[in-house]
Amino acid sequence: MEITLDQLLTSRENRCLRQQEVIADYPDATLVCLTVIMPGNVKRNFFSLIVAGAALQALIAAFDKTIKHISTRDLATGFEAYLVTDIPQLEAKKITCQIEDSHMLGRLFDIDVINCTGIPMQRTEVGHAPRQCLICDKESRYCMRNHSHSQEELQAKIREMVEAYVH
C-alpha cells in the first residue's frame, strides 16, 4: 500500500510522541528505537517485514537480559520497535552501531538510541562513521539529498540483500 507524504510526516510525529511516552515511563533507562530503511512510497511489504524480523531478533539477542520493556508497531508507514534497557546510552549506541555494521541486513536497519530530550544519538558520538549509501561508497545523506540513485536501483539492491539473507 502506497503512503502519502502527509501520512509519513504524521507517522514521524507519532513516533516522536511515542518515544516521549516511553522515556517518561522509564526515565532512568535507555530507549532504543528501531525502524526499517525502505525508500519509496511503500514502507510495508514482504521485504520490509523480513528486515524488521531480522532487526528485532538482532536487538533482542544483543540486549537480552537487560531488556525492561519492548513493544512493536506494524504500520502502513513502516515497522517500529521500542526497546528499553538498563544499558547506558553510549554503550547502547555502540551496540546498535555494531548491529547495523555487522548484520547481513544491518544497512537496512535504522536503530536509534534516543536521549532524554528525544534526540537520537549520532554514530559519530561513539566513534563510528556516518552510514554509507546502499549503492555506492558515499555517505548515505549525500546520496539521499542529491537523489543520486533511482528508486528502482535502491529497491533492486534491497531485494538482492533480502534474497541473499533468506537463502
Rosetta constraint file for C-alpha pairs under 8 A:
AtomPair CA 1 CA 42 HARMONIC 5.83 0.50
AtomPair CA 1 CA 43 HARMONIC 7.96 0.50
AtomPair CA 1 CA 44 HARMONIC 7.32 0.50
AtomPair CA 1 CA 76 HARMONIC 7.02 0.50
AtomPair CA 2 CA 41 HARMONIC 4.99 0.50
AtomPair CA 2 CA 42 HARMONIC 4.64 0.50
AtomPair CA 2 CA 43 HARMONIC 7.55 0.50
AtomPair CA 3 CA 7 HARMONIC 6.15 0.50
AtomPair CA 3 CA 8 HARMONIC 6.92 0.50
AtomPair CA 3 CA 41 HARMONIC 5.37 0.50
AtomPair CA 3 CA 42 HARMONIC 6.22 0.50
AtomPair CA 3 CA 43 HARMONIC 7.60 0.50
AtomPair CA 3 CA 76 HARMONIC 7.27 0.50
AtomPair CA 3 CA 77 HARMONIC 6.67 0.50
AtomPair CA 4 CA 8 HARMONIC 6.33 0.50
AtomPair CA 4 CA 41 HARMONIC 6.98 0.50
AtomPair CA 5 CA 9 HARMONIC 6.14 0.50
AtomPair CA 6 CA 10 HARMONIC 6.03 0.50
AtomPair CA 7 CA 11 HARMONIC 6.02 0.50
AtomPair CA 7 CA 77 HARMONIC 7.16 0.50
AtomPair CA 8 CA 12 HARMONIC 6.31 0.50
AtomPair CA 8 CA 77 HARMONIC 6.10 0.50
AtomPair CA 9 CA 13 HARMONIC 6.32 0.50
AtomPair CA 10 CA 14 HARMONIC 6.12 0.50
AtomPair CA 11 CA 15 HARMONIC 6.06 0.50
AtomPair CA 11 CA 77 HARMONIC 6.62 0.50
AtomPair CA 12 CA 16 HARMONIC 6.26 0.50
AtomPair CA 13 CA 17 HARMONIC 6.29 0.50
AtomPair CA 14 CA 18 HARMONIC 6.09 0.50
AtomPair CA 15 CA 19 HARMONIC 6.08 0.50
AtomPair CA 16 CA 20 HARMONIC 6.27 0.50
AtomPair CA 16 CA 118 HARMONIC 7.22 0.50
AtomPair CA 17 CA 21 HARMONIC 6.31 0.50
AtomPair CA 18 CA 22 HARMONIC 6.26 0.50
AtomPair CA 19 CA 23 HARMONIC 6.11 0.50
AtomPair CA 19 CA 31 HARMONIC 7.73 0.50
AtomPair CA 19 CA 33 HARMONIC 7.87 0.50
AtomPair CA 19 CA 82 HARMONIC 7.71 0.50
AtomPair CA 19 CA 114 HARMONIC 7.85 0.50
AtomPair CA 19 CA 118 HARMONIC 6.96 0.50
AtomPair CA 20 CA 24 HARMONIC 6.09 0.50
AtomPair CA 20 CA 118 HARMONIC 6.45 0.50
AtomPair CA 21 CA 25 HARMONIC 6.19 0.50
AtomPair CA 22 CA 26 HARMONIC 6.12 0.50
AtomPair CA 22 CA 31 HARMONIC 7.48 0.50
AtomPair CA 23 CA 27 HARMONIC 5.33 0.50
AtomPair CA 23 CA 29 HARMONIC 7.75 0.50
AtomPair CA 23 CA 30 HARMONIC 7.86 0.50
AtomPair CA 23 CA 31 HARMONIC 6.73 0.50
AtomPair CA 23 CA 116 HARMONIC 6.72 0.50
AtomPair CA 26 CA 30 HARMONIC 7.86 0.50
AtomPair CA 26 CA 84 HARMONIC 7.55 0.50
AtomPair CA 27 CA 116 HARMONIC 7.67 0.50
AtomPair CA 28 CA 86 HARMONIC 7.90 0.50
AtomPair CA 29 CA 84 HARMONIC 6.41 0.50
AtomPair CA 29 CA 85 HARMONIC 5.81 0.50
AtomPair CA 29 CA 86 HARMONIC 5.16 0.50
AtomPair CA 29 CA 87 HARMONIC 7.32 0.50
AtomPair CA 29 CA 88 HARMONIC 7.39 0.50
AtomPair CA 30 CA 84 HARMONIC 5.55 0.50
AtomPair CA 30 CA 85 HARMONIC 5.29 0.50
AtomPair CA 30 CA 86 HARMONIC 6.20 0.50
AtomPair CA 30 CA 87 HARMONIC 6.53 0.50
AtomPair CA 30 CA 88 HARMONIC 6.26 0.50
AtomPair CA 30 CA 89 HARMONIC 5.73 0.50
AtomPair CA 30 CA 92 HARMONIC 7.68 0.50
AtomPair CA 30 CA 113 HARMONIC 7.27 0.50
AtomPair CA 30 CA 114 HARMONIC 7.34 0.50
AtomPair CA 30 CA 115 HARMONIC 7.51 0.50
AtomPair CA 31 CA 82 HARMONIC 6.90 0.50
AtomPair CA 31 CA 83 HARMONIC 5.85 0.50
AtomPair CA 31 CA 84 HARMONIC 4.73 0.50
AtomPair CA 31 CA 85 HARMONIC 6.67 0.50
AtomPair CA 31 CA 113 HARMONIC 5.82 0.50
AtomPair CA 31 CA 114 HARMONIC 5.55 0.50
AtomPair CA 31 CA 115 HARMONIC 7.43 0.50
AtomPair CA 32 CA 82 HARMONIC 5.89 0.50
AtomPair CA 32 CA 83 HARMONIC 5.03 0.50
AtomPair CA 32 CA 84 HARMONIC 6.21 0.50
AtomPair CA 32 CA 85 HARMONIC 7.76 0.50
AtomPair CA 32 CA 92 HARMONIC 7.84 0.50
AtomPair CA 32 CA 111 HARMONIC 6.80 0.50
AtomPair CA 32 CA 112 HARMONIC 5.61 0.50
AtomPair CA 32 CA 113 HARMONIC 4.52 0.50
AtomPair CA 32 CA 114 HARMONIC 6.24 0.50
AtomPair CA 33 CA 80 HARMONIC 7.16 0.50
AtomPair CA 33 CA 81 HARMONIC 5.68 0.50
AtomPair CA 33 CA 82 HARMONIC 4.74 0.50
AtomPair CA 33 CA 83 HARMONIC 6.33 0.50
AtomPair CA 33 CA 111 HARMONIC 5.69 0.50
AtomPair CA 33 CA 112 HARMONIC 5.10 0.50
AtomPair CA 33 CA 113 HARMONIC 6.31 0.50
AtomPair CA 33 CA 114 HARMONIC 7.18 0.50
AtomPair CA 34 CA 55 HARMONIC 7.81 0.50
AtomPair CA 34 CA 56 HARMONIC 7.93 0.50
AtomPair CA 34 CA 79 HARMONIC 7.94 0.50
AtomPair CA 34 CA 80 HARMONIC 5.51 0.50
AtomPair CA 34 CA 81 HARMONIC 4.93 0.50
AtomPair CA 34 CA 82 HARMONIC 6.53 0.50
AtomPair CA 34 CA 109 HARMONIC 7.10 0.50
AtomPair CA 34 CA 110 HARMONIC 5.71 0.50
AtomPair CA 34 CA 111 HARMONIC 4.51 0.50
AtomPair CA 34 CA 112 HARMONIC 6.36 0.50
AtomPair CA 35 CA 52 HARMONIC 7.50 0.50
AtomPair CA 35 CA 78 HARMONIC 7.06 0.50
AtomPair CA 35 CA 79 HARMONIC 5.77 0.50
AtomPair CA 35 CA 80 HARMONIC 4.87 0.50
AtomPair CA 35 CA 81 HARMONIC 6.77 0.50
AtomPair CA 35 CA 109 HARMONIC 6.41 0.50
AtomPair CA 35 CA 110 HARMONIC 5.15 0.50
AtomPair CA 35 CA 111 HARMONIC 6.51 0.50
AtomPair CA 36 CA 48 HARMONIC 6.60 0.50
AtomPair CA 36 CA 51 HARMONIC 6.88 0.50
AtomPair CA 36 CA 52 HARMONIC 6.23 0.50
AtomPair CA 36 CA 78 HARMONIC 6.83 0.50
AtomPair CA 36 CA 79 HARMONIC 6.42 0.50
AtomPair CA 36 CA 80 HARMONIC 7.59 0.50
AtomPair CA 36 CA 108 HARMONIC 5.93 0.50
AtomPair CA 36 CA 109 HARMONIC 5.08 0.50
AtomPair CA 36 CA 110 HARMONIC 5.69 0.50
AtomPair CA 37 CA 48 HARMONIC 7.97 0.50
AtomPair CA 37 CA 108 HARMONIC 4.86 0.50
AtomPair CA 37 CA 109 HARMONIC 5.96 0.50
AtomPair CA 37 CA 110 HARMONIC 6.23 0.50
AtomPair CA 38 CA 42 HARMONIC 7.62 0.50
AtomPair CA 38 CA 43 HARMONIC 5.68 0.50
AtomPair CA 38 CA 48 HARMONIC 6.77 0.50
AtomPair CA 38 CA 108 HARMONIC 7.35 0.50
AtomPair CA 39 CA 43 HARMONIC 7.33 0.50
AtomPair CA 39 CA 151 HARMONIC 6.88 0.50
AtomPair CA 39 CA 154 HARMONIC 7.17 0.50
AtomPair CA 39 CA 155 HARMONIC 7.31 0.50
AtomPair CA 40 CA 151 HARMONIC 6.43 0.50
AtomPair CA 42 CA 76 HARMONIC 7.93 0.50
AtomPair CA 42 CA 77 HARMONIC 7.63 0.50
AtomPair CA 43 CA 48 HARMONIC 6.96 0.50
AtomPair CA 43 CA 76 HARMONIC 6.46 0.50
AtomPair CA 43 CA 77 HARMONIC 5.33 0.50
AtomPair CA 43 CA 78 HARMONIC 4.91 0.50
AtomPair CA 44 CA 48 HARMONIC 5.72 0.50
AtomPair CA 44 CA 49 HARMONIC 6.83 0.50
AtomPair CA 44 CA 75 HARMONIC 7.20 0.50
AtomPair CA 44 CA 76 HARMONIC 5.51 0.50
AtomPair CA 44 CA 77 HARMONIC 6.54 0.50
AtomPair CA 44 CA 78 HARMONIC 5.22 0.50
AtomPair CA 44 CA 79 HARMONIC 7.21 0.50
AtomPair CA 45 CA 49 HARMONIC 6.21 0.50
AtomPair CA 46 CA 50 HARMONIC 6.52 0.50
AtomPair CA 47 CA 51 HARMONIC 6.28 0.50
AtomPair CA 47 CA 158 HARMONIC 7.73 0.50
AtomPair CA 47 CA 159 HARMONIC 6.88 0.50
AtomPair CA 47 CA 162 HARMONIC 6.51 0.50
AtomPair CA 48 CA 52 HARMONIC 6.00 0.50
AtomPair CA 48 CA 78 HARMONIC 7.77 0.50
AtomPair CA 48 CA 79 HARMONIC 7.81 0.50
AtomPair CA 49 CA 53 HARMONIC 6.13 0.50
AtomPair CA 49 CA 79 HARMONIC 7.54 0.50
AtomPair CA 50 CA 54 HARMONIC 6.23 0.50
AtomPair CA 50 CA 162 HARMONIC 7.38 0.50
AtomPair CA 51 CA 55 HARMONIC 6.05 0.50
AtomPair CA 51 CA 105 HARMONIC 6.68 0.50
AtomPair CA 51 CA 108 HARMONIC 6.99 0.50
AtomPair CA 51 CA 109 HARMONIC 7.35 0.50
AtomPair CA 51 CA 162 HARMONIC 7.29 0.50
AtomPair CA 52 CA 56 HARMONIC 6.05 0.50
AtomPair CA 52 CA 79 HARMONIC 6.52 0.50
AtomPair CA 52 CA 109 HARMONIC 7.74 0.50
AtomPair CA 53 CA 57 HARMONIC 6.17 0.50
AtomPair CA 54 CA 58 HARMONIC 6.18 0.50
AtomPair CA 54 CA 105 HARMONIC 7.59 0.50
AtomPair CA 55 CA 59 HARMONIC 6.17 0.50
AtomPair CA 55 CA 105 HARMONIC 7.87 0.50
AtomPair CA 55 CA 106 HARMONIC 7.40 0.50
AtomPair CA 55 CA 109 HARMONIC 6.37 0.50
AtomPair CA 56 CA 60 HARMONIC 6.14 0.50
AtomPair CA 56 CA 81 HARMONIC 7.53 0.50
AtomPair CA 57 CA 61 HARMONIC 6.10 0.50
AtomPair CA 58 CA 62 HARMONIC 6.06 0.50
AtomPair CA 58 CA 99 HARMONIC 7.05 0.50
AtomPair CA 59 CA 63 HARMONIC 6.02 0.50
AtomPair CA 59 CA 64 HARMONIC 7.89 0.50
AtomPair CA 59 CA 96 HARMONIC 7.81 0.50
AtomPair CA 59 CA 99 HARMONIC 7.81 0.50
AtomPair CA 60 CA 64 HARMONIC 5.25 0.50
AtomPair CA 60 CA 67 HARMONIC 7.83 0.50
AtomPair CA 62 CA 95 HARMONIC 7.27 0.50
AtomPair CA 63 CA 67 HARMONIC 6.11 0.50
AtomPair CA 63 CA 85 HARMONIC 7.17 0.50
AtomPair CA 66 CA 85 HARMONIC 5.27 0.50
AtomPair CA 66 CA 86 HARMONIC 5.63 0.50
AtomPair CA 66 CA 87 HARMONIC 6.87 0.50
AtomPair CA 67 CA 83 HARMONIC 6.87 0.50
AtomPair CA 67 CA 84 HARMONIC 5.78 0.50
AtomPair CA 67 CA 85 HARMONIC 4.57 0.50
AtomPair CA 67 CA 86 HARMONIC 6.99 0.50
AtomPair CA 68 CA 83 HARMONIC 7.65 0.50
AtomPair CA 68 CA 84 HARMONIC 5.39 0.50
AtomPair CA 68 CA 85 HARMONIC 5.45 0.50
AtomPair CA 68 CA 86 HARMONIC 7.18 0.50
AtomPair CA 69 CA 82 HARMONIC 7.84 0.50
AtomPair CA 69 CA 83 HARMONIC 5.77 0.50
AtomPair CA 69 CA 84 HARMONIC 5.04 0.50
AtomPair CA 69 CA 85 HARMONIC 7.29 0.50
AtomPair CA 70 CA 81 HARMONIC 7.15 0.50
AtomPair CA 70 CA 82 HARMONIC 5.52 0.50
AtomPair CA 70 CA 83 HARMONIC 4.43 0.50
AtomPair CA 70 CA 84 HARMONIC 6.32 0.50
AtomPair CA 71 CA 81 HARMONIC 5.68 0.50
AtomPair CA 71 CA 82 HARMONIC 5.27 0.50
AtomPair CA 71 CA 83 HARMONIC 6.69 0.50
AtomPair CA 72 CA 79 HARMONIC 7.39 0.50
AtomPair CA 72 CA 80 HARMONIC 5.56 0.50
AtomPair CA 72 CA 81 HARMONIC 4.21 0.50
AtomPair CA 72 CA 82 HARMONIC 6.26 0.50
AtomPair CA 73 CA 79 HARMONIC 5.79 0.50
AtomPair CA 73 CA 80 HARMONIC 5.06 0.50
AtomPair CA 73 CA 81 HARMONIC 6.33 0.50
AtomPair CA 74 CA 78 HARMONIC 6.38 0.50
AtomPair CA 74 CA 79 HARMONIC 4.58 0.50
AtomPair CA 74 CA 80 HARMONIC 6.47 0.50
AtomPair CA 75 CA 79 HARMONIC 5.77 0.50
AtomPair CA 75 CA 80 HARMONIC 7.78 0.50
AtomPair CA 87 CA 91 HARMONIC 6.52 0.50
AtomPair CA 87 CA 92 HARMONIC 5.92 0.50
AtomPair CA 88 CA 92 HARMONIC 6.06 0.50
AtomPair CA 89 CA 93 HARMONIC 6.05 0.50
AtomPair CA 89 CA 113 HARMONIC 6.70 0.50
AtomPair CA 89 CA 115 HARMONIC 7.33 0.50
AtomPair CA 90 CA 94 HARMONIC 6.36 0.50
AtomPair CA 90 CA 125 HARMONIC 7.89 0.50
AtomPair CA 90 CA 126 HARMONIC 6.73 0.50
AtomPair CA 91 CA 95 HARMONIC 6.38 0.50
AtomPair CA 92 CA 96 HARMONIC 6.24 0.50
AtomPair CA 92 CA 113 HARMONIC 6.97 0.50
AtomPair CA 93 CA 97 HARMONIC 6.09 0.50
AtomPair CA 93 CA 112 HARMONIC 7.49 0.50
AtomPair CA 93 CA 113 HARMONIC 5.86 0.50
AtomPair CA 93 CA 121 HARMONIC 7.29 0.50
AtomPair CA 93 CA 123 HARMONIC 7.33 0.50
AtomPair CA 93 CA 126 HARMONIC 7.03 0.50
AtomPair CA 94 CA 98 HARMONIC 6.17 0.50
AtomPair CA 94 CA 126 HARMONIC 6.15 0.50
AtomPair CA 95 CA 99 HARMONIC 6.31 0.50
AtomPair CA 96 CA 100 HARMONIC 6.20 0.50
AtomPair CA 96 CA 111 HARMONIC 6.14 0.50
AtomPair CA 96 CA 112 HARMONIC 7.48 0.50
AtomPair CA 96 CA 113 HARMONIC 7.90 0.50
AtomPair CA 97 CA 101 HARMONIC 5.97 0.50
AtomPair CA 97 CA 111 HARMONIC 7.85 0.50
AtomPair CA 97 CA 123 HARMONIC 6.85 0.50
AtomPair CA 97 CA 128 HARMONIC 7.31 0.50
AtomPair CA 98 CA 102 HARMONIC 5.88 0.50
AtomPair CA 99 CA 103 HARMONIC 5.58 0.50
AtomPair CA 99 CA 106 HARMONIC 6.20 0.50
AtomPair CA 100 CA 105 HARMONIC 7.74 0.50
AtomPair CA 100 CA 106 HARMONIC 3.98 0.50
AtomPair CA 100 CA 107 HARMONIC 5.74 0.50
AtomPair CA 100 CA 108 HARMONIC 7.83 0.50
AtomPair CA 100 CA 109 HARMONIC 6.17 0.50
AtomPair CA 100 CA 110 HARMONIC 7.59 0.50
AtomPair CA 100 CA 111 HARMONIC 7.50 0.50
AtomPair CA 101 CA 106 HARMONIC 5.89 0.50
AtomPair CA 101 CA 107 HARMONIC 6.82 0.50
AtomPair CA 102 CA 106 HARMONIC 6.43 0.50
AtomPair CA 103 CA 107 HARMONIC 7.80 0.50
AtomPair CA 104 CA 161 HARMONIC 7.73 0.50
AtomPair CA 104 CA 165 HARMONIC 6.72 0.50
AtomPair CA 105 CA 109 HARMONIC 7.00 0.50
AtomPair CA 105 CA 161 HARMONIC 6.72 0.50
AtomPair CA 105 CA 162 HARMONIC 7.08 0.50
AtomPair CA 105 CA 165 HARMONIC 7.26 0.50
AtomPair CA 107 CA 131 HARMONIC 7.93 0.50
AtomPair CA 107 CA 134 HARMONIC 7.19 0.50
AtomPair CA 108 CA 158 HARMONIC 7.89 0.50
AtomPair CA 112 CA 120 HARMONIC 5.65 0.50
AtomPair CA 112 CA 121 HARMONIC 6.79 0.50
AtomPair CA 113 CA 120 HARMONIC 5.49 0.50
AtomPair CA 113 CA 121 HARMONIC 5.68 0.50
AtomPair CA 114 CA 118 HARMONIC 5.54 0.50
AtomPair CA 114 CA 119 HARMONIC 5.42 0.50
AtomPair CA 114 CA 120 HARMONIC 4.33 0.50
AtomPair CA 114 CA 121 HARMONIC 6.14 0.50
AtomPair CA 115 CA 119 HARMONIC 5.42 0.50
AtomPair CA 115 CA 120 HARMONIC 6.12 0.50
AtomPair CA 115 CA 121 HARMONIC 6.68 0.50
AtomPair CA 121 CA 125 HARMONIC 6.95 0.50
AtomPair CA 122 CA 126 HARMONIC 7.71 0.50
AtomPair CA 123 CA 127 HARMONIC 6.66 0.50
AtomPair CA 123 CA 128 HARMONIC 5.08 0.50
AtomPair CA 123 CA 129 HARMONIC 6.42 0.50
AtomPair CA 123 CA 130 HARMONIC 6.22 0.50
AtomPair CA 124 CA 128 HARMONIC 4.96 0.50
AtomPair CA 124 CA 129 HARMONIC 5.90 0.50
AtomPair CA 124 CA 130 HARMONIC 6.79 0.50
AtomPair CA 130 CA 139 HARMONIC 6.52 0.50
AtomPair CA 130 CA 140 HARMONIC 7.80 0.50
AtomPair CA 131 CA 139 HARMONIC 5.96 0.50
AtomPair CA 131 CA 140 HARMONIC 5.76 0.50
AtomPair CA 131 CA 141 HARMONIC 7.93 0.50
AtomPair CA 132 CA 136 HARMONIC 7.48 0.50
AtomPair CA 132 CA 137 HARMONIC 5.89 0.50
AtomPair CA 132 CA 138 HARMONIC 5.72 0.50
AtomPair CA 132 CA 139 HARMONIC 4.46 0.50
AtomPair CA 132 CA 140 HARMONIC 4.71 0.50
AtomPair CA 133 CA 137 HARMONIC 6.02 0.50
AtomPair CA 133 CA 138 HARMONIC 5.75 0.50
AtomPair CA 133 CA 139 HARMONIC 5.62 0.50
AtomPair CA 133 CA 140 HARMONIC 3.97 0.50
AtomPair CA 133 CA 141 HARMONIC 7.71 0.50
AtomPair CA 133 CA 143 HARMONIC 6.69 0.50
AtomPair CA 134 CA 140 HARMONIC 7.37 0.50
AtomPair CA 134 CA 154 HARMONIC 7.12 0.50
AtomPair CA 134 CA 157 HARMONIC 7.22 0.50
AtomPair CA 135 CA 149 HARMONIC 7.65 0.50
AtomPair CA 135 CA 153 HARMONIC 7.87 0.50
AtomPair CA 135 CA 154 HARMONIC 7.11 0.50
AtomPair CA 135 CA 157 HARMONIC 7.23 0.50
AtomPair CA 138 CA 142 HARMONIC 6.94 0.50
AtomPair CA 138 CA 143 HARMONIC 7.02 0.50
AtomPair CA 139 CA 143 HARMONIC 6.79 0.50
AtomPair CA 140 CA 144 HARMONIC 6.12 0.50
AtomPair CA 141 CA 145 HARMONIC 5.99 0.50
AtomPair CA 142 CA 146 HARMONIC 6.17 0.50
AtomPair CA 143 CA 147 HARMONIC 5.64 0.50
AtomPair CA 143 CA 148 HARMONIC 4.90 0.50
AtomPair CA 143 CA 149 HARMONIC 7.08 0.50
AtomPair CA 144 CA 148 HARMONIC 6.76 0.50
AtomPair CA 149 CA 153 HARMONIC 6.24 0.50
AtomPair CA 149 CA 154 HARMONIC 6.81 0.50
AtomPair CA 150 CA 154 HARMONIC 6.38 0.50
AtomPair CA 151 CA 155 HARMONIC 5.96 0.50
AtomPair CA 152 CA 156 HARMONIC 5.96 0.50
AtomPair CA 153 CA 157 HARMONIC 6.25 0.50
AtomPair CA 154 CA 158 HARMONIC 6.25 0.50
AtomPair CA 155 CA 159 HARMONIC 6.07 0.50
AtomPair CA 156 CA 160 HARMONIC 6.12 0.50
AtomPair CA 157 CA 161 HARMONIC 6.18 0.50
AtomPair CA 158 CA 162 HARMONIC 6.14 0.50
AtomPair CA 159 CA 163 HARMONIC 6.00 0.50
AtomPair CA 160 CA 164 HARMONIC 6.15 0.50
AtomPair CA 161 CA 165 HARMONIC 6.23 0.50
AtomPair CA 162 CA 166 HARMONIC 6.27 0.50
AtomPair CA 163 CA 167 HARMONIC 6.17 0.50
